[in-house]
Amino acid sequence: MEKSTARCEGSRVEQHVGALERALAAARVAEENRGRDIAILDMREVTPIFDYFVIASGTSRRQLHAMSEEIDHTLEDDLGDRRLGIEGYAESRWILLDYGDVVIHLFEPEMRAYYALEQLWGHAKRVPFEPRGISV
């Protein structure tokens, strides 16, 4: 009995580390594609449904598409994750990429202000993320 409990706890820790690694990777890809105001929220103490939100803004439909496609490529091809769903891609004012334990929100600035996810989930802890200042 003790061995199975330890194994379950170990896999939960591994799952958390993997989720954090994927959230940070998504934030870096958003930054590399000129994403702005990038935030990572640790949702583990707030909801059992997912572990992290990654939130970023883009200035155009084309940019939001590029960010979502590059994030998808990185998480699926490089990190072995599989996207469970995508919403808003056709409209491109708010694209949601659902990876189960990591949910990525890409917004036009007006939509981000309207939905105000950082305020709605204001009691969630922020994960430190320092932009590298990629120049293009």
N, C-alpha and C positions, 0 to 999 in steps of 0.2 A: 504494500500500500504506500509506503513512504517513497519508493522509487517512482511510482507513477505520479505522485504529487509533485515531486521535484522536477520530473520531466515536464509536466504541465506548466509549472512556474517558469522553468527555463525557456520553454517555447514562447511563453507570453513576453518574457524579456526580449528574446530574439525578435519577436513580432514587433515590439515597440521600437527597437533599434532599427529594424528594417523600415518601419513606417516613418521614423524621423529622418533616416537617410534619404528616403524617397521624397519627403516633403522638402528637405533642403535642396535636393537635386532639382525638383520642379521650380523652386524659387530661383536657383541659379540660372536655369534655362530661360525663365521669364526675364531675368535681368539681362542675359546675353541677347535677348530679342527685344531690347529696349523697353521692357516692362517698367512701370513706375510704381512708387509707393507700395513696395512689396512687403507683405506681412505674413507671418506664420503664427497661427493660433494653436496652442495645445488644448485640445478639446477633451482629453481623457477624464478630467474631473468634472466635466460639464454634462457629457452625454456618453452613453455606452455604444452609440451607433457608429462613431468614427473617432479616430485619434487626432487628426490634424486637419486644419483648413490652411490652404495657401491662397492668398488674395493678392491680385496684381491688377494694375490698370494699364490700358493701352490706348493709343490715340486714334486708331482707325480700325475698320473691319479687317483690312489686310494684316495689320499687325496682330490683332487678336487671333486670327487664323494661324499665322506663323507661330505665335507662342504656343497655341494649343497643339499644333502638329508636332512641334519640336519637343514639347513636354511629353507627348504621347510616345514619340520615337525613343526618347531617353528612358522613360520608365519601362516601356515594354521591351525594347531591344537591348538596352544596356543593363537594366536592373531586373529584368525578368518579371515585371508586374503585368497584370492584364486589366485593362480598363473595363469596368462593369457597365458604364453608361456615359452618354454625352448629351447635353441639353444646350439649346440656344445657338448652335453652330450656324444654322442658316440665317438667323436674324443678326447674330454677331454683336449684340449690345451687352450680353452677359453670357459667357460660355462657361458651363459647369462640366468638369471632368471628374467622374466618380471612379476611384480606385478602391472602394470599400473603406479602408481605414484612413485613406488620404483623399480629401475632396479639394479640388482646385477651382477657384472662381476667378475668371478673367473678365474684367469690366471695362466699358467705356466710363469715363469719369462721372458723367451725369447719372448713370445707372448705379454706380458704386455709391454715390452720395444718397441716391434715393433709397436703396436697400440698407445702407449703413450697417453692414454685417459686423464690423468691428465694435460698434456701439451695442448692437443687439446681443452679441456674445462678449460684451465688455468684461465679464468676470473670468473669461478664459485667459490663461497665462500666454504671454507672447514669447515665442522662441527667438532668441537672439539671431539676427540675420543682418550682416553688414554688407551692403552693396560694394562690389569691387570697383565700380566706376569704369565699366567697360567703355572704351571709346570706339566710335564707328567712323 
